[in-house]
Amino acid sequence: MANTTSAKKATRKIARRTIVNKSRRTQMRGAVRTVEEAIKSGDREAALKAMSRAEPELMRAAQRNIIHKNLASRKVSRLTQSIAKLAK
């Protein structure tokens, strides 16, 4: 348990940040899921539309250290590749 006032404040800040980060992570995962579902269904237009929403979500999450920047780039790259395969 925190003893000093600064340690108590730090735990309050961490708790607030955790709630915000969980929300952002959930929102990002939902955006990625919609892209994956569109790819699975074979709907290229829907996948492109969902991707235009998911890419900024992923990059924003990486910028705010919710996920690693390389993970975000890799996800964007793989999703884009999957969408490109739908065109063929």
Secondary structure, 3 states (H helix, E strand, C coil): CCCCHHHHHHHHHHHHHHHHHHHHHHHHHHHHHHHHHHHHHCCHHHHHHHHHHHHHHHHHHHHCCCCCHHHHHHHHHHHHHHHHHHHC
